[in-house]
Amino acid sequence: MKLASTINDAEFKGLLATLRQRLGNLRPVMEEIGQRYERRVLENFSREQAPDGTPWRPAKVLSNYLSYVGTAKGGKRRSAYTQSGGLRAAFSRYLAAKKLLVLSGRLRSRIHYQADAGSVRIGVAGIEYAAIHQFGGKAGRGRKVSIPARPYLAMNAGGKMALAERDRSMVLDIVRRHLEGATR
């Protein structure tokens, strides 16, 4: 499944039309937008937050426990708790280092952009679970597990994708800067 967002913004489209008339080839503009937005998405992964700065919902205790100790078939067989019920030091270190949406790093490493002379696409390719993390929903065997939405690309606004205001401002600033350079 390929996850990409399409953003429709009248102000942005108007500036692009003017820039296209003056420059012709918008590939350098689209490349810069792609590079900067991809960097922002990766920063959000590190901060465990949505593009608008909202923290992602933390993982449930049971999820952390099962990922640490494994299941009957999993074979890890580590103990997370002491006999008195406290956390083992190794489990405490594990919890402190655990990052949301980063088990193997596959999702994060597959976030890329593609730019051409008229557009930029930012998304994730080849990761079957990418959409469930972006939008949330039911997952797992029998769809019994509820996964909360943890948006990492753009914000989910009423079933549509919308840039967070800080990302929208970044894109408009890039276009305006290139437009100013084109008028000189």
TALINMO-V829249 format. One record per residue. N is the residue number from 1. RES is the residue in one small letter. PHI is phi as a letter, one per 40 degrees, with the letter a starting at -180 (NA if undefined). PSI is psi in whole degrees, -180 to 180 (* if undefined). D_LAST is the distance of its C-alpha to the last C-alpha in Angstrom with 1 decimal. Layout:
n:N res:RES phi:PHI psi:PSI d_last:D_LAST
n:N res:RES phi:PHI psi:PSI d_last:D_LAST
This chain:
n:1 res:m phi:NA psi:137 d_last:43.8
n:2 res:k phi:b psi:128 d_last:40.0
n:3 res:l phi:b psi:120 d_last:38.4
n:4 res:a phi:a psi:154 d_last:34.9
n:5 res:s phi:b psi:144 d_last:33.2
n:6 res:t phi:b psi:124 d_last:31.4
n:7 res:i phi:b psi:127 d_last:29.3
n:8 res:n phi:b psi:117 d_last:28.7
n:9 res:d phi:a psi:118 d_last:26.3
n:10 res:a phi:c psi:-43 d_last:25.1
n:11 res:e phi:c psi:-44 d_last:22.1
n:12 res:f phi:c psi:-45 d_last:21.0
n:13 res:k phi:c psi:-39 d_last:21.6
n:14 res:g phi:c psi:-46 d_last:19.6
n:15 res:l phi:c psi:-40 d_last:16.5
n:16 res:l phi:c psi:-40 d_last:17.1
n:17 res:a phi:c psi:-43 d_last:17.7
n:18 res:t phi:c psi:-44 d_last:14.4
n:19 res:l phi:c psi:-40 d_last:12.6
n:20 res:r phi:c psi:-39 d_last:15.1
n:21 res:q phi:c psi:-39 d_last:14.2
n:22 res:r phi:c psi:-36 d_last:10.6
n:23 res:l phi:b psi:-36 d_last:11.5
n:24 res:g phi:g psi:-70 d_last:15.2
n:25 res:n phi:c psi:116 d_last:16.5
n:26 res:l phi:c psi:8 d_last:16.6
n:27 res:r phi:d psi:-44 d_last:18.9
n:28 res:p phi:c psi:-37 d_last:16.8
n:29 res:v phi:c psi:-47 d_last:16.4
n:30 res:m phi:c psi:-37 d_last:20.1
n:31 res:e phi:c psi:-46 d_last:21.1
n:32 res:e phi:c psi:-42 d_last:19.7
n:33 res:i phi:c psi:-46 d_last:21.4
n:34 res:g phi:c psi:-47 d_last:24.5
n:35 res:q phi:c psi:-46 d_last:24.7
n:36 res:r phi:c psi:-40 d_last:24.2
n:37 res:y phi:c psi:-40 d_last:26.6
n:38 res:e phi:d psi:-42 d_last:29.2
n:39 res:r phi:c psi:-42 d_last:29.2
n:40 res:r phi:c psi:-43 d_last:29.8
n:41 res:v phi:c psi:-44 d_last:32.6
n:42 res:l phi:c psi:-37 d_last:34.2
n:43 res:e phi:c psi:-39 d_last:34.0
n:44 res:n phi:c psi:-36 d_last:35.7
n:45 res:f phi:c psi:-46 d_last:38.5
n:46 res:s phi:c psi:-37 d_last:39.0
n:47 res:r phi:c psi:-7 d_last:39.2
n:48 res:e phi:f psi:55 d_last:41.3
n:49 res:q phi:a psi:157 d_last:39.3
n:50 res:a phi:c psi:166 d_last:37.6
n:51 res:p phi:d psi:-27 d_last:33.8
n:52 res:d phi:c psi:4 d_last:34.4
n:53 res:g phi:g psi:-5 d_last:36.4
n:54 res:t phi:c psi:128 d_last:39.8
n:55 res:p phi:c psi:143 d_last:42.2
n:56 res:w phi:c psi:149 d_last:43.8
n:57 res:r phi:c psi:133 d_last:47.5
n:58 res:p phi:c psi:159 d_last:49.6
n:59 res:a phi:c psi:152 d_last:51.9
n:60 res:k phi:c psi:153 d_last:55.5
n:61 res:v phi:d psi:-42 d_last:58.1
n:62 res:l phi:c psi:-40 d_last:60.0
n:63 res:s phi:c psi:-45 d_last:57.0
n:64 res:n phi:c psi:-42 d_last:56.5
n:65 res:y phi:c psi:-50 d_last:60.2
n:66 res:l phi:c psi:-36 d_last:60.6
n:67 res:s phi:c psi:-26 d_last:57.6
n:68 res:y phi:c psi:-50 d_last:59.3
n:69 res:v phi:c psi:-21 d_last:62.9
n:70 res:g phi:g psi:-179 d_last:62.5
n:71 res:t phi:b psi:179 d_last:64.8
n:72 res:a phi:d psi:-35 d_last:68.3
n:73 res:k phi:c psi:-18 d_last:66.8
n:74 res:g phi:c psi:-33 d_last:63.8
n:75 res:g phi:g psi:1 d_last:65.9
n:76 res:k phi:c psi:-52 d_last:64.1
n:77 res:r phi:f psi:39 d_last:67.0
n:78 res:r phi:c psi:152 d_last:65.6
n:79 res:s phi:b psi:130 d_last:67.0
n:80 res:a phi:c psi:-25 d_last:64.5
n:81 res:y phi:b psi:150 d_last:67.1
n:82 res:t phi:c psi:171 d_last:70.0
n:83 res:q phi:c psi:-29 d_last:73.5
n:84 res:s phi:c psi:-2 d_last:73.2
n:85 res:g phi:g psi:-2 d_last:70.2
n:86 res:g phi:c psi:168 d_last:67.5
n:87 res:l phi:c psi:136 d_last:64.3
n:88 res:r phi:c psi:152 d_last:64.7
n:89 res:a phi:d psi:-40 d_last:62.4
n:90 res:a phi:c psi:-39 d_last:60.9
n:91 res:f phi:c psi:-37 d_last:60.2
n:92 res:s phi:c psi:-44 d_last:58.6
n:93 res:r phi:c psi:-41 d_last:56.3
n:94 res:y phi:d psi:-47 d_last:55.5
n:95 res:l phi:c psi:-39 d_last:54.6
n:96 res:a phi:c psi:-33 d_last:52.4
n:97 res:a phi:c psi:-12 d_last:50.4
n:98 res:k phi:c psi:128 d_last:50.2
n:99 res:k phi:b psi:142 d_last:46.7
n:100 res:l phi:c psi:144 d_last:46.3
n:101 res:l phi:g psi:13 d_last:45.1
n:102 res:v phi:b psi:82 d_last:45.5
n:103 res:l phi:c psi:-57 d_last:48.8
n:104 res:s phi:b psi:-17 d_last:47.9
n:105 res:g phi:g psi:0 d_last:44.1
n:106 res:r phi:c psi:-48 d_last:43.8
n:107 res:l phi:c psi:-50 d_last:41.9
n:108 res:r phi:c psi:-40 d_last:39.4
n:109 res:s phi:c psi:-15 d_last:38.9
n:110 res:r phi:c psi:6 d_last:38.2
n:111 res:i phi:c psi:117 d_last:35.2
n:112 res:h phi:a psi:164 d_last:32.3
n:113 res:y phi:b psi:158 d_last:29.2
n:114 res:q phi:b psi:129 d_last:28.3
n:115 res:a phi:b psi:145 d_last:24.8
n:116 res:d phi:b psi:-165 d_last:23.8
n:117 res:a phi:c psi:-12 d_last:21.0
n:118 res:g phi:b psi:-5 d_last:21.8
n:119 res:s phi:a psi:167 d_last:23.8
n:120 res:v phi:b psi:136 d_last:25.1
n:121 res:r phi:b psi:134 d_last:28.8
n:122 res:i phi:b psi:127 d_last:30.4
n:123 res:g phi:a psi:-166 d_last:34.2
n:124 res:v phi:b psi:130 d_last:37.4
n:125 res:a phi:b psi:141 d_last:39.3
n:126 res:g phi:g psi:12 d_last:42.9
n:127 res:i phi:b psi:109 d_last:44.1
n:128 res:e phi:c psi:-23 d_last:46.8
n:129 res:y phi:b psi:9 d_last:46.8
n:130 res:a phi:c psi:-45 d_last:43.1
n:131 res:a phi:c psi:-37 d_last:43.3
n:132 res:i phi:c psi:-33 d_last:46.4
n:133 res:h phi:c psi:-36 d_last:44.6
n:134 res:q phi:c psi:-47 d_last:41.5
n:135 res:f phi:b psi:-19 d_last:43.6
n:136 res:g phi:g psi:171 d_last:47.0
n:137 res:g phi:i psi:-167 d_last:50.3
n:138 res:k phi:c psi:140 d_last:53.6
n:139 res:a phi:a psi:179 d_last:54.0
n:140 res:g phi:g psi:-180 d_last:56.8
n:141 res:r phi:c psi:123 d_last:60.1
n:142 res:g phi:g psi:10 d_last:61.1
n:143 res:r phi:f psi:45 d_last:57.8
n:144 res:k phi:c psi:-14 d_last:59.6
n:145 res:v phi:c psi:128 d_last:56.9
n:146 res:s phi:c psi:121 d_last:54.3
n:147 res:i phi:b psi:123 d_last:50.9
n:148 res:p phi:c psi:151 d_last:48.7
n:149 res:a phi:c psi:131 d_last:45.1
n:150 res:r phi:b psi:78 d_last:42.8
n:151 res:p phi:d psi:135 d_last:39.3
n:152 res:y phi:b psi:-20 d_last:37.0
n:153 res:l phi:c psi:-71 d_last:34.3
n:154 res:a phi:b psi:175 d_last:33.5
n:155 res:m phi:c psi:147 d_last:35.8
n:156 res:n phi:c psi:107 d_last:38.6
n:157 res:a phi:b psi:101 d_last:38.4
n:158 res:g phi:f psi:41 d_last:41.2
n:159 res:g phi:g psi:-4 d_last:41.4
n:160 res:k phi:b psi:166 d_last:37.7
n:161 res:m phi:c psi:136 d_last:35.0
n:162 res:a phi:b psi:140 d_last:32.4
n:163 res:l phi:c psi:141 d_last:29.9
n:164 res:a phi:c psi:153 d_last:31.0
n:165 res:e phi:d psi:-40 d_last:28.9
n:166 res:r phi:c psi:-32 d_last:27.5
n:167 res:d phi:c psi:-39 d_last:26.5
n:168 res:r phi:c psi:-45 d_last:25.0
n:169 res:s phi:c psi:-41 d_last:22.9
n:170 res:m phi:c psi:-47 d_last:21.9
n:171 res:v phi:c psi:-46 d_last:20.7
n:172 res:l phi:c psi:-39 d_last:18.8
n:173 res:d phi:c psi:-42 d_last:17.1
n:174 res:i phi:c psi:-47 d_last:16.1
n:175 res:v phi:c psi:-44 d_last:14.8
n:176 res:r phi:c psi:-41 d_last:12.9
n:177 res:r phi:c psi:-43 d_last:11.3
n:178 res:h phi:c psi:-35 d_last:10.3
n:179 res:l phi:c psi:-42 d_last:9.1
n:180 res:e phi:c psi:-41 d_last:6.9
n:181 res:g phi:c psi:-31 d_last:5.6
n:182 res:a phi:c psi:-22 d_last:5.5
n:183 res:t phi:c psi:-9 d_last:3.8
n:184 res:r phi:c psi:* d_last:0.0
